[in-house]
Amino acid sequence: MSDQPALRPTPANWLMVAALGITWGATFLVIEIALRGITPFWLAAGRIGFAALLMTAIWGARGGRLFLSDQRGWSSLCLVGVFSSAVPFMLLSWGQQFVTSGFAGVSMAAVALMVLPLAHVFVPGEAMNLRKTLGFVIGFAGVVILIGTQAFESTGSGMETAGRLACLGAAACYAGSSVLVRRLPPVDPIGLATVLLLIGAAVVIPAAFAVEGPPPLPDRNTLIALAVLGLVPTAAANLLRVLVIRSAGPTFMSLTNYQVPLWSVIFGAVILGEPLPPSLLTALSLILIGVALSQWNALRGLFAR
């Protein structure tokens, strides 16, 4: 592990976080299409497998280099690969059978709150303070208001508690893996993104066989959906995630988790014709206030350029 100095987010970092929020917010629509022709675990395996193959080709064309120094962090790298995609994908696929989509959304927004104490302890320059903590709490409150009564209502399932724990476990995986990514020794970002996907595929594909049996034969629309999921929100977004965490830190990266529910609601209204919740403006205001408070120094530096 390395003790890297803290870095101030750049305009490119802000654009990448915004792109990730939009991308992951739109992903739910594509997943809904894909699930019509494939089971949940094989959906996760398909998107990770497709993304891993694509990134391996790109990485190989660039020389296949990973570590940029004599340092080695393979144990940490394996942990990140398992907990950045494989385990949370499976936990969410299983947990969402027993909880409301609103609770799953709140769980993902909680990543930002989980990252805060982890980064405080393990990442140089990411210390908690009152302003930063207050900003993340206000942003989280905005997400809860946006989702509304679905956030904590019960499904009545006997497995609901286990399902909720699975969703929160997925959020904890994302938080912990973000901190580990920041603390890796110097690496090639494309190589890192590729290796993480390969490790994830090595875990998810056998798990899909064990839980759901042989993969179903998907139709054309399902294959297109899987290809889109593998290319954009998995391969490309995983690379952007690595770049943001390595250059601006896990706390800054966690701002994405407040955007995802917001963009999901907006895309649902624009593409599917779903009604916009009356709390949208209130929620948006709280999220923006939370981001401004938590990233005040970064914003001040951004506009001072």
LINWO-V288347 format. One record per backbone hydrogen bond with DSSP energy under -1.0 kcal/mol. NH is the residue of the N-H (numbers start at 0). CO is the residue of the C=O. Records with the same first field share a line. If there is no record, write none. Layout:
NH=CO + CO
This chain:
1=182
13=9
14=10
15=11
16=12
17=13
18=14
19=15
20=16
21=17
22=18
23=19
24=20
25=21
30=26
31=27
32=28
33=29
34=30
35=32
36=33
42=38
43=39
44=40
45=41
46=42
47=43
48=44
49=45
50=46
51=47
52=48
53=49
54=50
55=51
56=52
57=53
58=54
59=55
60=56
61=57
62=59
63=58
67=185
76=72
77=73
78=74
79=75
80=76
81=77
82=78
83=79
86=81
88=84
89=85
90=86
91=87
92=88
93=89
94=90
95=91
96=93
97=94
103=99
104=100
105=101
106=102
107=103
108=104
109=105
110=107
111=108
113=109
114=110
115=111
117=113
118=114
119=115
120=116
121=117
122=118
125=122
132=128
133=129
134=130
135=131
136=132
137=133
138=134
139=135
140=136
141=137
142=138
143=139
144=140
145=141
146=142
147=143
150=147
159=156
162=158
163=159
164=160
165=161
166=162
167=163
168=164
169=165
170=166
171=167
172=168
173=169
174=170
175=171
176=172
177=173
178=174
179=175
180=176
181=177
182=178
183=180
187=65
191=187
192=188
193=189
194=190
195=191
196=192
197=193
198=194
199=195
200=196
201=197
203=199
204=200
206=202
207=203
208=204
209=205
210=206
211=207
212=208
222=218
223=219
224=220
225=221
226=222
227=223
228=224
229=225
230=226
231=227
234=229
235=230
236=231
237=233
238=234
239=235
240=236
241=237
242=238
243=239
244=240
245=241
246=242
247=243
248=244
252=248
253=249
254=251
255=252
256=253
257=254
259=255
262=258
263=259
264=260
265=261
266=262
267=263
268=264
269=265
270=266
273=267
279=276
282=278
283=279
284=280
285=281
286=282
287=283
288=284
289=285
290=286
291=287
292=288
293=289
294=290
295=292
298=294
299=295
300=296
301=297
302=298
